[in-house]
Amino acid sequence: MGDAVRFEVPEPGIALMTIDRPEARNALGREVREGLFAGWERFENDPELRVAILTGSGEKAFCAGGDLKEMAELKLTVPPRGMFPVPGDNIEITKPTIAAVNGVAFAGGWLIAQACDLCVASTTARFAVTEVKVGRGSPWAAPLINMIPQRIMMEILLTGDPIDAQRAYEIGLVNRVAEPDQLVEEAMKIARRIVENAPLSVAAAKETVMLATEMGRTPALRAARNTWERAYRSKDAQEGPKAFAEKRKPVWLGE
């Protein structure tokens, strides 16, 4: 994967990816982009890994966005769809992902945090969609309408001004806020809770949220019933109630 993105497995079932370019505020230069593509692919294709956490090294930045110097050199107009690694857009990730945002998450940094399923922010974190300040574009921000209220989204996109971690929590962009030295551990707590659960049920739960986001009520209900069919008919669906009755932890097989 190179040196730009570190990939670790701190505990069974949990992957920790760290953008490691603090001297460049973890900006999305070529090496970082390539490292993230490789990291997400490794996570998705490893059946032993259940949850991924994405964070940045250092205390100043989760990711400051695209490399503007690189964009200037390339005379970049419309970015190719495959340029930036975005789970749920040009990368298929079927397992839960958590952004652990330390410091600034501006422009492309907001993008990759937004693309994760859950978000934990340091008290020092700041979020901004700054494209209007540099004449660039943020079409990727469209899904925000399913996360935050319309008028707040409008203000964020029109002004380009940052919001702090507490404000991000209040509007529903962030799940939890933690002290800087507890950021990754707070994300790990959520990851552990997910890993404890039945794999097929977790996968179907994530898919259900996506279906509900993209469809109206009745189509989403119909599609969700089909999504959950495999989980209902699995061995784990029998193991869960049996373990409860026997007062023990379930042993999930993922089948």
C-alpha positions as CSV (number, residue, x, y, z in Angstrom):
1,M,0.0,0.0,0.0
2,G,3.0,2.3,0.3
3,D,3.8,4.7,3.1
4,A,1.0,7.2,2.6
5,V,-1.7,5.1,4.2
6,R,-1.0,2.8,7.1
7,F,-3.2,-0.4,7.4
8,E,-3.4,-2.1,10.7
9,V,-5.5,-4.7,12.4
10,P,-5.4,-3.6,16.1
11,E,-8.0,-6.2,17.2
12,P,-9.6,-9.2,15.5
13,G,-12.2,-8.1,12.9
14,I,-11.2,-4.4,13.0
15,A,-9.1,-2.6,10.4
16,L,-7.5,0.8,11.1
17,M,-6.5,2.9,8.2
18,T,-4.4,6.0,8.8
19,I,-3.6,8.7,6.3
20,D,0.0,9.4,7.1
21,R,1.0,12.6,5.5
22,P,0.8,15.1,8.4
23,E,3.4,17.4,6.8
24,A,0.9,17.9,4.0
25,R,-2.1,18.0,6.3
26,N,-3.0,14.5,5.0
27,A,-4.1,16.0,1.7
28,L,-5.4,13.7,-1.1
29,G,-2.3,13.7,-3.2
30,R,-1.7,10.8,-5.6
31,E,0.1,8.5,-3.1
32,V,-2.7,9.0,-0.5
33,R,-5.4,8.3,-3.1
34,E,-3.7,5.1,-4.2
35,G,-3.2,4.0,-0.6
36,L,-6.8,4.6,0.2
37,F,-8.0,2.6,-2.9
38,A,-5.7,-0.2,-1.9
39,G,-6.8,-0.1,1.7
40,W,-10.5,-0.2,1.0
41,E,-10.0,-3.1,-1.4
42,R,-8.0,-5.0,1.2
43,F,-10.7,-4.4,3.8
44,E,-13.6,-5.4,1.6
45,N,-11.9,-8.6,0.3
46,D,-10.7,-9.9,3.7
47,P,-13.5,-12.0,5.2
48,E,-11.9,-11.8,8.7
49,L,-12.3,-8.0,8.8
50,R,-15.8,-6.7,9.9
51,V,-15.4,-3.0,10.5
52,A,-12.9,-0.3,9.2
53,I,-11.9,2.9,10.9
54,L,-10.4,5.7,8.8
55,T,-8.3,8.4,10.5
56,G,-5.4,10.8,9.9
57,S,-2.0,11.1,11.6
58,G,-1.1,14.1,13.7
59,E,-3.4,16.4,15.5
60,K,-4.0,19.2,12.9
61,A,-5.7,17.4,10.1
62,F,-7.8,14.4,9.3
63,C,-7.6,15.4,5.7
64,A,-7.3,18.9,4.3
65,G,-8.8,17.9,1.0
66,G,-7.4,17.7,-2.5
67,D,-3.8,18.7,-3.3
68,L,-4.4,22.2,-4.9
69,K,-0.8,22.4,-6.1
70,E,-1.3,19.1,-8.0
71,M,-4.6,20.4,-9.4
72,A,-2.9,23.5,-10.6
73,E,-0.1,21.6,-12.3
74,L,-2.6,19.2,-13.9
75,K,-4.8,22.1,-14.9
76,L,-7.6,19.9,-13.6
77,T,-11.1,20.7,-14.7
78,V,-13.8,18.0,-13.9
79,P,-12.1,15.4,-11.8
80,P,-12.4,11.9,-13.3
81,R,-14.9,9.8,-11.3
82,G,-12.2,7.4,-10.3
83,M,-9.8,10.0,-9.1
84,F,-10.8,10.1,-5.4
85,P,-11.6,7.0,-3.4
86,V,-15.2,7.3,-2.3
87,P,-17.0,4.3,-0.7
88,G,-20.5,4.1,-1.8
89,D,-19.7,5.9,-5.1
90,N,-16.7,4.5,-7.0
91,I,-15.8,1.9,-4.4
92,E,-18.2,-0.8,-3.2
93,I,-17.9,-1.5,0.6
94,T,-20.5,-3.8,2.0
95,K,-19.2,-3.7,5.6
96,P,-19.5,-0.8,8.2
97,T,-17.0,2.0,8.1
98,I,-16.2,4.7,10.7
99,A,-14.4,8.0,10.2
100,A,-12.4,9.1,13.2
101,V,-11.9,12.8,12.4
102,N,-8.9,14.5,14.1
103,G,-8.4,18.2,13.2
104,V,-9.7,19.6,9.9
105,A,-11.8,17.7,7.4
106,F,-12.1,20.3,4.6
107,A,-13.3,19.7,1.0
108,G,-12.1,16.3,0.0
109,G,-11.5,15.6,3.7
110,W,-15.2,16.2,4.4
111,L,-16.0,14.0,1.3
112,I,-14.2,10.9,2.6
113,A,-15.6,11.4,6.2
114,Q,-19.1,11.8,4.7
115,A,-18.6,8.6,2.7
116,C,-18.1,6.5,5.9
117,D,-21.2,5.1,7.6
118,L,-20.4,6.6,11.0
119,C,-18.3,9.5,12.2
120,V,-16.6,10.2,15.5
121,A,-14.9,13.6,15.8
122,S,-12.3,15.0,18.1
123,T,-13.2,18.1,20.1
124,T,-10.6,19.9,17.9
125,A,-12.1,18.8,14.6
126,R,-13.5,21.2,12.1
127,F,-15.5,20.4,9.0
128,A,-15.9,22.6,5.8
129,V,-16.9,22.3,2.2
130,T,-14.5,25.0,1.0
131,E,-14.9,24.6,-2.8
132,V,-16.6,27.9,-3.3
133,K,-13.6,29.7,-1.8
134,V,-11.3,28.3,-4.5
135,G,-13.6,28.1,-7.5
136,R,-13.9,24.3,-7.4
137,G,-17.0,22.1,-7.2
138,S,-18.7,19.8,-4.7
139,P,-21.3,17.6,-6.5
140,W,-20.3,14.8,-4.1
141,A,-22.1,16.8,-1.3
142,A,-25.5,15.9,-2.7
143,P,-26.0,13.0,-0.3
144,L,-25.7,15.4,2.6
145,I,-29.4,16.2,2.2
146,N,-30.1,12.8,3.8
147,M,-27.8,13.6,6.7
148,I,-28.5,17.2,7.7
149,P,-31.3,19.8,7.2
150,Q,-31.6,21.6,3.9
151,R,-31.0,25.1,5.2
152,I,-27.9,24.1,7.1
153,M,-26.6,22.3,4.0
154,M,-27.3,25.4,2.0
155,E,-25.3,27.6,4.4
156,I,-22.4,25.2,4.5
157,L,-22.1,25.0,0.7
158,L,-22.7,28.7,0.0
159,T,-20.3,30.1,2.6
160,G,-17.6,27.5,2.7
161,D,-17.2,28.4,6.3
162,P,-16.1,25.7,8.8
163,I,-18.2,24.2,11.6
164,D,-16.7,22.8,14.8
165,A,-17.2,19.3,16.2
166,Q,-20.0,20.2,18.5
167,R,-22.0,21.9,15.8
168,A,-21.4,18.9,13.5
169,Y,-22.8,16.7,16.3
170,E,-25.8,18.9,16.8
171,I,-26.8,18.8,13.1
172,G,-26.4,15.0,12.9
173,L,-23.2,14.9,10.8
174,V,-21.3,13.3,13.7
175,N,-22.3,10.4,15.9
176,R,-20.0,11.1,18.9
177,V,-17.4,13.7,20.0
178,A,-14.3,12.7,21.9
179,E,-11.3,14.2,23.4
180,P,-8.3,14.1,21.0
181,D,-6.5,11.4,23.0
182,Q,-9.6,9.3,23.1
183,L,-10.7,9.7,19.5
184,V,-9.6,6.3,18.0
185,E,-10.6,4.5,21.2
186,E,-14.1,5.9,20.9
187,A,-14.3,4.7,17.3
188,M,-12.9,1.3,18.5
189,K,-15.8,1.1,21.0
190,I,-18.3,1.4,18.3
191,A,-16.4,-1.0,16.1
192,R,-16.3,-3.6,18.9
193,R,-20.0,-3.4,19.4
194,I,-20.6,-4.0,15.7
195,V,-18.1,-6.9,15.6
196,E,-20.1,-8.6,18.4
197,N,-23.1,-8.8,16.2
198,A,-24.1,-11.4,13.6
199,P,-22.2,-10.6,10.3
200,L,-25.2,-11.3,7.9
201,S,-27.5,-9.1,10.0
202,V,-25.0,-6.3,10.1
203,A,-24.6,-6.4,6.3
204,A,-28.3,-6.4,5.8
205,A,-28.8,-3.6,8.3
206,K,-26.3,-1.4,6.4
207,E,-28.1,-2.2,3.1
208,T,-31.4,-1.4,4.7
209,V,-30.2,2.1,5.6
210,M,-29.0,2.6,2.0
211,L,-32.3,1.4,0.6
212,A,-34.3,3.6,2.9
213,T,-32.2,6.6,1.9
214,E,-32.6,6.1,-1.8
215,M,-36.2,4.9,-2.1
216,G,-39.6,5.9,-0.9
217,R,-41.3,4.1,2.0
218,T,-43.1,1.2,0.2
219,P,-40.3,0.3,-2.3
220,A,-37.7,0.4,0.6
221,L,-39.8,-2.0,2.7
222,R,-40.2,-4.4,-0.2
223,A,-36.5,-4.3,-1.0
224,A,-35.5,-4.6,2.6
225,R,-37.5,-7.8,3.0
226,N,-35.5,-9.3,0.2
227,T,-32.3,-8.0,1.7
228,W,-32.9,-9.7,5.0
229,E,-34.0,-13.1,3.6
230,R,-30.5,-14.5,3.8
231,A,-30.0,-13.4,7.4
232,Y,-33.4,-14.9,8.4
233,R,-32.5,-18.2,6.8
234,S,-29.0,-18.4,8.1
235,K,-27.5,-20.7,10.8
236,D,-26.8,-17.5,12.8
237,A,-30.5,-16.8,13.0
238,Q,-30.9,-20.0,14.9
239,E,-27.8,-19.5,17.0
240,G,-28.8,-16.1,18.4
241,P,-32.0,-17.2,20.1
242,K,-30.4,-20.5,21.2
243,A,-27.5,-18.7,22.8
244,F,-29.9,-16.3,24.5
245,A,-31.9,-19.2,25.9
246,E,-28.7,-20.9,27.1
247,K,-27.4,-17.6,28.7
248,R,-24.1,-17.6,26.7
249,K,-22.5,-15.5,24.0
250,P,-23.5,-16.5,20.5
251,V,-20.9,-18.0,18.2
252,W,-21.4,-16.4,14.8
253,L,-20.6,-18.4,11.6
254,G,-21.6,-15.7,9.1
255,E,-23.7,-18.3,7.3
